[in-house]
């Protein structure tokens, strides 16, 4: 769904994800899927709810998040 360049959230902002660009990213190159970061989508029915929980980067990047927060 998010590979459609016209995909928009209810507020009009783009929610499109370019699959080739994602594949070249660090997370994509590691074979991660959407639910690796968007944990509330694991097992969710599609289409999913419009509002998702905020991604918790600290679940994998605790030190970097702490440094950023400082």
mmCIF file of the N, C-alpha and C atoms, coordinates in Angstrom:
data_MODEL
# 
_entry.id   MODEL 
# 
loop_
_atom_site.group_PDB 
_atom_site.id 
_atom_site.type_symbol 
_atom_site.label_atom_id 
_atom_site.label_alt_id 
_atom_site.label_comp_id 
_atom_site.label_asym_id 
_atom_site.label_entity_id 
_atom_site.label_seq_id 
_atom_site.pdbx_PDB_ins_code 
_atom_site.Cartn_x 
_atom_site.Cartn_y 
_atom_site.Cartn_z 
_atom_site.occupancy 
_atom_site.B_iso_or_equiv 
_atom_site.pdbx_formal_charge 
_atom_site.auth_seq_id 
_atom_site.auth_comp_id 
_atom_site.auth_asym_id 
_atom_site.auth_atom_id 
_atom_site.pdbx_PDB_model_num 
ATOM 1   N N  . UNK A 1 1  ? 0.819  -1.212 0.000  1.00 0.00 ? 1  UNK A N  1 
ATOM 2   C CA . UNK A 1 1  ? 0.000  0.000  0.000  1.00 0.00 ? 1  UNK A CA 1 
ATOM 3   C C  . UNK A 1 1  ? 0.855  1.265  0.000  1.00 0.00 ? 1  UNK A C  1 
ATOM 4   N N  . UNK A 1 2  ? 1.937  1.257  0.770  1.00 0.00 ? 2  UNK A N  1 
ATOM 5   C CA . UNK A 1 2  ? 2.750  2.467  0.900  1.00 0.00 ? 2  UNK A CA 1 
ATOM 6   C C  . UNK A 1 2  ? 3.709  2.672  -0.262 1.00 0.00 ? 2  UNK A C  1 
ATOM 7   N N  . UNK A 1 3  ? 3.754  1.738  -1.216 1.00 0.00 ? 3  UNK A N  1 
ATOM 8   C CA . UNK A 1 3  ? 4.608  1.948  -2.383 1.00 0.00 ? 3  UNK A CA 1 
ATOM 9   C C  . UNK A 1 3  ? 3.915  2.775  -3.457 1.00 0.00 ? 3  UNK A C  1 
ATOM 10  N N  . UNK A 1 4  ? 2.666  3.185  -3.208 1.00 0.00 ? 4  UNK A N  1 
ATOM 11  C CA . UNK A 1 4  ? 1.943  4.080  -4.106 1.00 0.00 ? 4  UNK A CA 1 
ATOM 12  C C  . UNK A 1 4  ? 2.422  5.505  -3.835 1.00 0.00 ? 4  UNK A C  1 
ATOM 13  N N  . UNK A 1 5  ? 3.045  6.176  -4.799 1.00 0.00 ? 5  UNK A N  1 
ATOM 14  C CA . UNK A 1 5  ? 3.577  7.526  -4.569 1.00 0.00 ? 5  UNK A CA 1 
ATOM 15  C C  . UNK A 1 5  ? 2.506  8.534  -4.170 1.00 0.00 ? 5  UNK A C  1 
ATOM 16  N N  . UNK A 1 6  ? 1.246  8.203  -4.431 1.00 0.00 ? 6  UNK A N  1 
ATOM 17  C CA . UNK A 1 6  ? 0.149  9.113  -4.078 1.00 0.00 ? 6  UNK A CA 1 
ATOM 18  C C  . UNK A 1 6  ? -0.442 8.825  -2.700 1.00 0.00 ? 6  UNK A C  1 
ATOM 19  N N  . UNK A 1 7  ? 0.083  7.848  -1.970 1.00 0.00 ? 7  UNK A N  1 
ATOM 20  C CA . UNK A 1 7  ? -0.465 7.482  -0.661 1.00 0.00 ? 7  UNK A CA 1 
ATOM 21  C C  . UNK A 1 7  ? -0.344 8.663  0.302  1.00 0.00 ? 7  UNK A C  1 
ATOM 22  N N  . UNK A 1 8  ? -1.460 8.988  0.937  1.00 0.00 ? 8  UNK A N  1 
ATOM 23  C CA . UNK A 1 8  ? -1.503 10.127 1.852  1.00 0.00 ? 8  UNK A CA 1 
ATOM 24  C C  . UNK A 1 8  ? -2.223 9.736  3.135  1.00 0.00 ? 8  UNK A C  1 
ATOM 25  N N  . UNK A 1 9  ? -1.800 10.359 4.241  1.00 0.00 ? 9  UNK A N  1 
ATOM 26  C CA . UNK A 1 9  ? -2.475 10.194 5.527  1.00 0.00 ? 9  UNK A CA 1 
ATOM 27  C C  . UNK A 1 9  ? -3.746 11.047 5.509  1.00 0.00 ? 9  UNK A C  1 
ATOM 28  N N  . UNK A 1 10 ? -4.555 10.888 6.535  1.00 0.00 ? 10 UNK A N  1 
ATOM 29  C CA . UNK A 1 10 ? -5.793 11.660 6.622  1.00 0.00 ? 10 UNK A CA 1 
ATOM 30  C C  . UNK A 1 10 ? -5.529 13.159 6.603  1.00 0.00 ? 10 UNK A C  1 
ATOM 31  N N  . UNK A 1 11 ? -4.360 13.582 7.120  1.00 0.00 ? 11 UNK A N  1 
ATOM 32  C CA . UNK A 1 11 ? -4.039 15.012 7.161  1.00 0.00 ? 11 UNK A CA 1 
ATOM 33  C C  . UNK A 1 11 ? -3.377 15.510 5.876  1.00 0.00 ? 11 UNK A C  1 
ATOM 34  N N  . UNK A 1 12 ? -3.233 14.637 4.875  1.00 0.00 ? 12 UNK A N  1 
ATOM 35  C CA . UNK A 1 12 ? -2.709 15.031 3.581  1.00 0.00 ? 12 UNK A CA 1 
ATOM 36  C C  . UNK A 1 12 ? -1.218 14.836 3.386  1.00 0.00 ? 12 UNK A C  1 
ATOM 37  N N  . UNK A 1 13 ? -0.495 14.478 4.458  1.00 0.00 ? 13 UNK A N  1 
ATOM 38  C CA . UNK A 1 13 ? 0.952  14.278 4.294  1.00 0.00 ? 13 UNK A CA 1 
ATOM 39  C C  . UNK A 1 13 ? 1.216  12.935 3.628  1.00 0.00 ? 13 UNK A C  1 
ATOM 40  N N  . UNK A 1 14 ? 2.321  12.889 2.907  1.00 0.00 ? 14 UNK A N  1 
ATOM 41  C CA . UNK A 1 14 ? 2.685  11.668 2.185  1.00 0.00 ? 14 UNK A CA 1 
ATOM 42  C C  . UNK A 1 14 ? 3.075  10.566 3.162  1.00 0.00 ? 14 UNK A C  1 
ATOM 43  N N  . UNK A 1 15 ? 2.597  9.367  2.889  1.00 0.00 ? 15 UNK A N  1 
ATOM 44  C CA . UNK A 1 15 ? 2.999  8.176  3.647  1.00 0.00 ? 15 UNK A CA 1 
ATOM 45  C C  . UNK A 1 15 ? 3.589  7.137  2.696  1.00 0.00 ? 15 UNK A C  1 
ATOM 46  N N  . UNK A 1 16 ? 3.995  7.624  1.528  1.00 0.00 ? 16 UNK A N  1 
ATOM 47  C CA . UNK A 1 16 ? 4.573  6.743  0.514  1.00 0.00 ? 16 UNK A CA 1 
ATOM 48  C C  . UNK A 1 16 ? 5.982  6.325  0.914  1.00 0.00 ? 16 UNK A C  1 
ATOM 49  N N  . UNK A 1 17 ? 6.313  5.087  0.613  1.00 0.00 ? 17 UNK A N  1 
ATOM 50  C CA . UNK A 1 17 ? 7.654  4.557  0.841  1.00 0.00 ? 17 UNK A CA 1 
ATOM 51  C C  . UNK A 1 17 ? 8.136  3.997  -0.490 1.00 0.00 ? 17 UNK A C  1 
ATOM 52  N N  . UNK A 1 18 ? 9.245  4.529  -0.974 1.00 0.00 ? 18 UNK A N  1 
ATOM 53  C CA . UNK A 1 18 ? 9.829  4.041  -2.221 1.00 0.00 ? 18 UNK A CA 1 
ATOM 54  C C  . UNK A 1 18 ? 10.529 2.720  -1.911 1.00 0.00 ? 18 UNK A C  1 
ATOM 55  N N  . UNK A 1 19 ? 10.018 1.596  -2.434 1.00 0.00 ? 19 UNK A N  1 
ATOM 56  C CA . UNK A 1 19 ? 10.597 0.291  -2.088 1.00 0.00 ? 19 UNK A CA 1 
ATOM 57  C C  . UNK A 1 19 ? 12.079 0.163  -2.417 1.00 0.00 ? 19 UNK A C  1 
ATOM 58  N N  . UNK A 1 20 ? 12.516 0.715  -3.546 1.00 0.00 ? 20 UNK A N  1 
ATOM 59  C CA . UNK A 1 20 ? 13.934 0.595  -3.904 1.00 0.00 ? 20 UNK A CA 1 
ATOM 60  C C  . UNK A 1 20 ? 14.792 1.442  -2.981 1.00 0.00 ? 20 UNK A C  1 
ATOM 61  N N  . UNK A 1 21 ? 14.299 2.605  -2.609 1.00 0.00 ? 21 UNK A N  1 
ATOM 62  C CA . UNK A 1 21 ? 15.056 3.465  -1.680 1.00 0.00 ? 21 UNK A CA 1 
ATOM 63  C C  . UNK A 1 21 ? 15.130 2.811  -0.300 1.00 0.00 ? 21 UNK A C  1 
ATOM 64  N N  . UNK A 1 22 ? 14.019 2.220  0.154  1.00 0.00 ? 22 UNK A N  1 
ATOM 65  C CA . UNK A 1 22 ? 14.035 1.536  1.440  1.00 0.00 ? 22 UNK A CA 1 
ATOM 66  C C  . UNK A 1 22 ? 15.002 0.350  1.399  1.00 0.00 ? 22 UNK A C  1 
ATOM 67  N N  . UNK A 1 23 ? 14.982 -0.408 0.305  1.00 0.00 ? 23 UNK A N  1 
ATOM 68  C CA . UNK A 1 23 ? 15.864 -1.578 0.176  1.00 0.00 ? 23 UNK A CA 1 
ATOM 69  C C  . UNK A 1 23 ? 17.330 -1.182 0.284  1.00 0.00 ? 23 UNK A C  1 
ATOM 70  N N  . UNK A 1 24 ? 17.675 0.028  -0.166 1.00 0.00 ? 24 UNK A N  1 
ATOM 71  C CA . UNK A 1 24 ? 19.045 0.505  -0.105 1.00 0.00 ? 24 UNK A CA 1 
ATOM 72  C C  . UNK A 1 24 ? 19.414 1.119  1.249  1.00 0.00 ? 24 UNK A C  1 
ATOM 73  N N  . UNK A 1 25 ? 18.415 1.342  2.103  1.00 0.00 ? 25 UNK A N  1 
ATOM 74  C CA . UNK A 1 25 ? 18.680 1.912  3.428  1.00 0.00 ? 25 UNK A CA 1 
ATOM 75  C C  . UNK A 1 25 ? 19.294 0.839  4.331  1.00 0.00 ? 25 UNK A C  1 
ATOM 76  N N  . UNK A 1 26 ? 19.859 1.253  5.439  1.00 0.00 ? 26 UNK A N  1 
ATOM 77  C CA . UNK A 1 26 ? 20.453 0.304  6.377  1.00 0.00 ? 26 UNK A CA 1 
ATOM 78  C C  . UNK A 1 26 ? 19.415 -0.696 6.876  1.00 0.00 ? 26 UNK A C  1 
ATOM 79  N N  . UNK A 1 27 ? 18.237 -0.212 7.252  1.00 0.00 ? 27 UNK A N  1 
ATOM 80  C CA . UNK A 1 27 ? 17.197 -1.109 7.756  1.00 0.00 ? 27 UNK A CA 1 
ATOM 81  C C  . UNK A 1 27 ? 16.717 -2.065 6.669  1.00 0.00 ? 27 UNK A C  1 
ATOM 82  N N  . UNK A 1 28 ? 16.556 -1.574 5.458  1.00 0.00 ? 28 UNK A N  1 
ATOM 83  C CA . UNK A 1 28 ? 16.137 -2.420 4.345  1.00 0.00 ? 28 UNK A CA 1 
ATOM 84  C C  . UNK A 1 28 ? 17.189 -3.458 3.999  1.00 0.00 ? 28 UNK A C  1 
ATOM 85  N N  . UNK A 1 29 ? 18.453 -3.035 3.991  1.00 0.00 ? 29 UNK A N  1 
ATOM 86  C CA . UNK A 1 29 ? 19.546 -3.956 3.677  1.00 0.00 ? 29 UNK A CA 1 
ATOM 87  C C  . UNK A 1 29 ? 19.651 -5.070 4.703  1.00 0.00 ? 29 UNK A C  1 
ATOM 88  N N  . UNK A 1 30 ? 19.194 -4.814 5.918  1.00 0.00 ? 30 UNK A N  1 
ATOM 89  C CA . UNK A 1 30 ? 19.205 -5.829 6.972  1.00 0.00 ? 30 UNK A CA 1 
ATOM 90  C C  . UNK A 1 30 ? 17.997 -6.752 6.871  1.00 0.00 ? 30 UNK A C  1 
ATOM 91  N N  . UNK A 1 31 ? 17.117 -6.495 5.899  1.00 0.00 ? 31 UNK A N  1 
ATOM 92  C CA . UNK A 1 31 ? 15.941 -7.339 5.698  1.00 0.00 ? 31 UNK A CA 1 
ATOM 93  C C  . UNK A 1 31 ? 14.806 -7.052 6.659  1.00 0.00 ? 31 UNK A C  1 
ATOM 94  N N  . UNK A 1 32 ? 14.846 -5.890 7.283  1.00 0.00 ? 32 UNK A N  1 
ATOM 95  C CA . UNK A 1 32 ? 13.796 -5.551 8.248  1.00 0.00 ? 32 UNK A CA 1 
ATOM 96  C C  . UNK A 1 32 ? 12.491 -5.251 7.511  1.00 0.00 ? 32 UNK A C  1 
ATOM 97  N N  . UNK A 1 33 ? 11.395 -5.573 8.152  1.00 0.00 ? 33 UNK A N  1 
ATOM 98  C CA . UNK A 1 33 ? 10.072 -5.285 7.607  1.00 0.00 ? 33 UNK A CA 1 
ATOM 99  C C  . UNK A 1 33 ? 9.449  -4.138 8.396  1.00 0.00 ? 33 UNK A C  1 
ATOM 100 N N  . UNK A 1 34 ? 8.328  -3.677 7.946  1.00 0.00 ? 34 UNK A N  1 
ATOM 101 C CA . UNK A 1 34 ? 7.638  -2.551 8.596  1.00 0.00 ? 34 UNK A CA 1 
ATOM 102 C C  . UNK A 1 34 ? 7.399  -2.807 10.086 1.00 0.00 ? 34 UNK A C  1 
ATOM 103 N N  . UNK A 1 35 ? 7.021  -4.043 10.419 1.00 0.00 ? 35 UNK A N  1 
ATOM 104 C CA . UNK A 1 35 ? 6.672  -4.347 11.805 1.00 0.00 ? 35 UNK A CA 1 
ATOM 105 C C  . UNK A 1 35 ? 7.879  -4.414 12.735 1.00 0.00 ? 35 UNK A C  1 
ATOM 106 N N  . UNK A 1 36 ? 9.089  -4.398 12.188 1.00 0.00 ? 36 UNK A N  1 
ATOM 107 C CA . UNK A 1 36 ? 10.275 -4.353 13.047 1.00 0.00 ? 36 UNK A CA 1 
ATOM 108 C C  . UNK A 1 36 ? 10.297 -3.047 13.842 1.00 0.00 ? 36 UNK A C  1 
ATOM 109 N N  . UNK A 1 37 ? 9.858  -1.974 13.225 1.00 0.00 ? 37 UNK A N  1 
ATOM 110 C CA . UNK A 1 37 ? 9.817  -0.670 13.901 1.00 0.00 ? 37 UNK A CA 1 
ATOM 111 C C  . UNK A 1 37 ? 8.396  -0.300 14.335 1.00 0.00 ? 37 UNK A C  1 
ATOM 112 N N  . UNK A 1 38 ? 7.438  -0.622 13.507 1.00 0.00 ? 38 UNK A N  1 
ATOM 113 C CA . UNK A 1 38 ? 6.028  -0.321 13.808 1.00 0.00 ? 38 UNK A CA 1 
ATOM 114 C C  . UNK A 1 38 ? 5.422  -1.551 14.474 1.00 0.00 ? 38 UNK A C  1 
ATOM 115 N N  . UNK A 1 39 ? 5.834  -1.790 15.718 1.00 0.00 ? 39 UNK A N  1 
ATOM 116 C CA . UNK A 1 39 ? 5.469  -3.012 16.438 1.00 0.00 ? 39 UNK A CA 1 
ATOM 117 C C  . UNK A 1 39 ? 3.965  -3.182 16.592 1.00 0.00 ? 39 UNK A C  1 
ATOM 118 N N  . UNK A 1 40 ? 3.219  -2.084 16.656 1.00 0.00 ? 40 UNK A N  1 
ATOM 119 C CA . UNK A 1 40 ? 1.773  -2.206 16.823 1.00 0.00 ? 40 UNK A CA 1 
ATOM 120 C C  . UNK A 1 40 ? 1.081  -2.753 15.573 1.00 0.00 ? 40 UNK A C  1 
ATOM 121 N N  . UNK A 1 41 ? 1.808  -2.879 14.471 1.00 0.00 ? 41 UNK A N  1 
ATOM 122 C CA . UNK A 1 41 ? 1.235  -3.459 13.257 1.00 0.00 ? 41 UNK A CA 1 
ATOM 123 C C  . UNK A 1 41 ? 1.359  -4.973 13.204 1.00 0.00 ? 41 UNK A C  1 
ATOM 124 N N  . UNK A 1 42 ? 2.191  -5.546 14.057 1.00 0.00 ? 42 UNK A N  1 
ATOM 125 C CA . UNK A 1 42 ? 2.378  -6.998 14.058 1.00 0.00 ? 42 UNK A CA 1 
ATOM 126 C C  . UNK A 1 42 ? 1.032  -7.671 14.326 1.00 0.00 ? 42 UNK A C  1 
ATOM 127 N N  . UNK A 1 43 ? 0.569  -8.445 13.388 1.00 0.00 ? 43 UNK A N  1 
ATOM 128 C CA . UNK A 1 43 ? -0.697 -9.155 13.531 1.00 0.00 ? 43 UNK A CA 1 
ATOM 129 C C  . UNK A 1 43 ? -1.925 -8.311 13.263 1.00 0.00 ? 43 UNK A C  1 
ATOM 130 N N  . UNK A 1 44 ? -1.744 -7.043 12.892 1.00 0.00 ? 44 UNK A N  1 
ATOM 131 C CA . UNK A 1 44 ? -2.882 -6.166 12.636 1.00 0.00 ? 44 UNK A CA 1 
ATOM 132 C C  . UNK A 1 44 ? -3.527 -6.508 11.303 1.00 0.00 ? 44 UNK A C  1 
ATOM 133 N N  . UNK A 1 45 ? -4.827 -6.282 11.225 1.00 0.00 ? 45 UNK A N  1 
ATOM 134 C CA . UNK A 1 45 ? -5.529 -6.463 9.963  1.00 0.00 ? 45 UNK A CA 1 
ATOM 135 C C  . UNK A 1 45 ? -5.241 -5.270 9.068  1.00 0.00 ? 45 UNK A C  1 
ATOM 136 N N  . UNK A 1 46 ? -5.191 -5.520 7.787  1.00 0.00 ? 46 UNK A N  1 
ATOM 137 C CA . UNK A 1 46 ? -4.960 -4.453 6.821  1.00 0.00 ? 46 UNK A CA 1 
ATOM 138 C C  . UNK A 1 46 ? -6.247 -4.146 6.083  1.00 0.00 ? 46 UNK A C  1 
ATOM 139 N N  . UNK A 1 47 ? -6.523 -2.915 5.764  1.00 0.00 ? 47 UNK A N  1 
ATOM 140 C CA . UNK A 1 47 ? -5.689 -1.768 6.071  1.00 0.00 ? 47 UNK A CA 1 
ATOM 141 C C  . UNK A 1 47 ? -5.672 -1.502 7.575  1.00 0.00 ? 47 UNK A C  1 
ATOM 142 N N  . UNK A 1 48 ? -4.534 -1.021 8.071  1.00 0.00 ? 48 UNK A N  1 
ATOM 143 C CA . UNK A 1 48 ? -4.371 -0.784 9.499  1.00 0.00 ? 48 UNK A CA 1 
ATOM 144 C C  . UNK A 1 48 ? -5.009 0.539  9.908  1.00 0.00 ? 48 UNK A C  1 
ATOM 145 N N  . UNK A 1 49 ? -5.080 0.769  11.204 1.00 0.00 ? 49 UNK A N  1 
ATOM 146 C CA . UNK A 1 49 ? -5.638 2.014  11.737 1.00 0.00 ? 49 UNK A CA 1 
ATOM 147 C C  . UNK A 1 49 ? -4.835 3.198  11.220 1.00 0.00 ? 49 UNK A C  1 
ATOM 148 N N  . UNK A 1 50 ? -5.490 4.343  11.098 1.00 0.00 ? 50 UNK A N  1 
ATOM 149 C CA . UNK A 1 50 ? -4.831 5.542  10.581 1.00 0.00 ? 50 UNK A CA 1 
ATOM 150 C C  . UNK A 1 50 ? -3.736 6.029  11.519 1.00 0.00 ? 50 UNK A C  1 
ATOM 151 N N  . UNK A 1 51 ? -3.961 5.914  12.801 1.00 0.00 ? 51 UNK A N  1 
ATOM 152 C CA . UNK A 1 51 ? -2.972 6.377  13.785 1.00 0.00 ? 51 UNK A CA 1 
ATOM 153 C C  . UNK A 1 51 ? -2.249 5.183  14.372 1.00 0.00 ? 51 UNK A C  1 
ATOM 154 N N  . UNK A 1 52 ? -0.928 5.255  14.331 1.00 0.00 ? 52 UNK A N  1 
ATOM 155 C CA . UNK A 1 52 ? -0.094 4.196  14.882 1.00 0.00 ? 52 UNK A CA 1 
ATOM 156 C C  . UNK A 1 52 ? 0.677  4.731  16.076 1.00 0.00 ? 52 UNK A C  1 
ATOM 157 N N  . UNK A 1 53 ? 1.131  3.814  16.908 1.00 0.00 ? 53 UNK A N  1 
ATOM 158 C CA . UNK A 1 53 ? 1.972  4.211  18.035 1.00 0.00 ? 53 UNK A CA 1 
ATOM 159 C C  . UNK A 1 53 ? 3.280  4.775  17.498 1.00 0.00 ? 53 UNK A C  1 
ATOM 160 N N  . UNK A 1 54 ? 3.865  5.713  18.233 1.00 0.00 ? 54 UNK A N  1 
ATOM 161 C CA . UNK A 1 54 ? 5.148  6.281  17.839 1.00 0.00 ? 54 UNK A CA 1 
ATOM 162 C C  . UNK A 1 54 ? 6.203  5.175  17.866 1.00 0.00 ? 54 UNK A C  1 
ATOM 163 N N  . UNK A 1 55 ? 7.058  5.167  16.878 1.00 0.00 ? 55 UNK A N  1 
ATOM 164 C CA . UNK A 1 55 ? 8.140  4.178  16.807 1.00 0.00 ? 55 UNK A CA 1 
ATOM 165 C C  . UNK A 1 55 ? 9.105  4.421  17.964 1.00 0.00 ? 55 UNK A C  1 
ATOM 166 N N  . UNK A 1 56 ? 9.493  3.334  18.636 1.00 0.00 ? 56 UNK A N  1 
ATOM 167 C CA . UNK A 1 56 ? 10.442 3.421  19.747 1.00 0.00 ? 56 UNK A CA 1 
ATOM 168 C C  . UNK A 1 56 ? 11.813 2.977  19.258 1.00 0.00 ? 56 UNK A C  1 
ATOM 169 N N  . UNK A 1 57 ? 12.580 3.932  18.740 1.00 0.00 ? 57 UNK A N  1 
ATOM 170 C CA . UNK A 1 57 ? 13.908 3.609  18.205 1.00 0.00 ? 57 UNK A CA 1 
ATOM 171 C C  . UNK A 1 57 ? 14.826 3.061  19.299 1.00 0.00 ? 57 UNK A C  1 
ATOM 172 N N  . UNK A 1 58 ? 14.565 3.425  20.557 1.00 0.00 ? 58 UNK A N  1 
ATOM 173 C CA . UNK A 1 58 ? 15.407 2.973  21.666 1.00 0.00 ? 58 UNK A CA 1 
ATOM 174 C C  . UNK A 1 58 ? 15.328 1.465  21.865 1.00 0.00 ? 58 UNK A C  1 
ATOM 175 N N  . UNK A 1 59 ? 14.325 0.808  21.310 1.00 0.00 ? 59 UNK A N  1 
ATOM 176 C CA . UNK A 1 59 ? 14.251 -0.638 21.470 1.00 0.00 ? 59 UNK A CA 1 
ATOM 177 C C  . UNK A 1 59 ? 15.451 -1.320 20.814 1.00 0.00 ? 59 UNK A C  1 
ATOM 178 N N  . UNK A 1 60 ? 16.082 -0.677 19.827 1.00 0.00 ? 60 UNK A N  1 
ATOM 179 C CA . UNK A 1 60 ? 17.304 -1.195 19.202 1.00 0.00 ? 60 UNK A CA 1 
ATOM 180 C C  . UNK A 1 60 ? 18.491 -0.239 19.372 1.00 0.00 ? 60 UNK A C  1 
ATOM 181 N N  . UNK A 1 61 ? 18.208 1.025  19.548 1.00 0.00 ? 61 UNK A N  1 
ATOM 182 C CA . UNK A 1 61 ? 19.244 2.062  19.545 1.00 0.00 ? 61 UNK A CA 1 
ATOM 183 C C  . UNK A 1 61 ? 19.223 2.874  20.845 1.00 0.00 ? 61 UNK A C  1 
ATOM 184 N N  . UNK A 1 62 ? 19.267 2.186  21.969 1.00 0.00 ? 62 UNK A N  1 
ATOM 185 C CA . UNK A 1 62 ? 19.121 2.844  23.269 1.00 0.00 ? 62 UNK A CA 1 
ATOM 186 C C  . UNK A 1 62 ? 20.160 3.945  23.490 1.00 0.00 ? 62 UNK A C  1 
ATOM 187 N N  . UNK A 1 63 ? 21.422 3.674  23.245 1.00 0.00 ? 63 UNK A N  1 
ATOM 188 C CA . UNK A 1 63 ? 22.484 4.657  23.491 1.00 0.00 ? 63 UNK A CA 1 
ATOM 189 C C  . UNK A 1 63 ? 22.340 5.865  22.573 1.00 0.00 ? 63 UNK A C  1 
ATOM 190 N N  . UNK A 1 64 ? 22.025 5.640  21.309 1.00 0.00 ? 64 UNK A N  1 
ATOM 191 C CA . UNK A 1 64 ? 21.882 6.747  20.368 1.00 0.00 ? 64 UNK A CA 1 
ATOM 192 C C  . UNK A 1 64 ? 20.694 7.629  20.738 1.00 0.00 ? 64 UNK A C  1 
ATOM 193 N N  . UNK A 1 65 ? 19.595 7.026  21.160 1.00 0.00 ? 65 UNK A N  1 
ATOM 194 C CA . UNK A 1 65 ? 18.420 7.805  21.570 1.00 0.00 ? 65 UNK A CA 1 
ATOM 195 C C  . UNK A 1 65 ? 18.728 8.611  22.817 1.00 0.00 ? 65 UNK A C  1 
ATOM 196 N N  . UNK A 1 66 ? 19.426 8.014  23.776 1.00 0.00 ? 66 UNK A N  1 
ATOM 197 C CA . UNK A 1 66 ? 19.787 8.732  25.000 1.00 0.00 ? 66 UNK A CA 1 
ATOM 198 C C  . UNK A 1 66 ? 20.686 9.917  24.671 1.00 0.00 ? 66 UNK A C  1 
ATOM 199 N N  . UNK A 1 67 ? 21.653 9.718  23.786 1.00 0.00 ? 67 UNK A N  1 
ATOM 200 C CA . UNK A 1 67 ? 22.543 10.807 23.388 1.00 0.00 ? 67 UNK A CA 1 
ATOM 201 C C  . UNK A 1 67 ? 21.753 11.912 22.673 1.00 0.00 ? 67 UNK A C  1 
ATOM 202 N N  . UNK A 1 68 ? 20.845 11.543 21.823 1.00 0.00 ? 68 UNK A N  1 
ATOM 203 C CA . UNK A 1 68 ? 20.006 12.514 21.101 1.00 0.00 ? 68 UNK A CA 1 
ATOM 204 C C  . UNK A 1 68 ? 19.148 13.303 22.082 1.00 0.00 ? 68 UNK A C  1 
ATOM 205 N N  . UNK A 1 69 ? 18.583 12.619 23.050 1.00 0.00 ? 69 UNK A N  1 
ATOM 206 C CA . UNK A 1 69 ? 17.707 13.269 24.040 1.00 0.00 ? 69 UNK A CA 1 
ATOM 207 C C  . UNK A 1 69 ? 18.488 14.277 24.900 1.00 0.00 ? 69 UNK A C  1 
ATOM 208 N N  . UNK A 1 70 ? 19.792 14.014 25.100 1.00 0.00 ? 70 UNK A N  1 
ATOM 209 C CA . UNK A 1 70 ? 20.608 14.965 25.872 1.00 0.00 ? 70 UNK A CA 1 
ATOM 210 C C  . UNK A 1 70 ? 20.850 16.192 25.046 1.00 0.00 ? 70 UNK A C  1 
# 
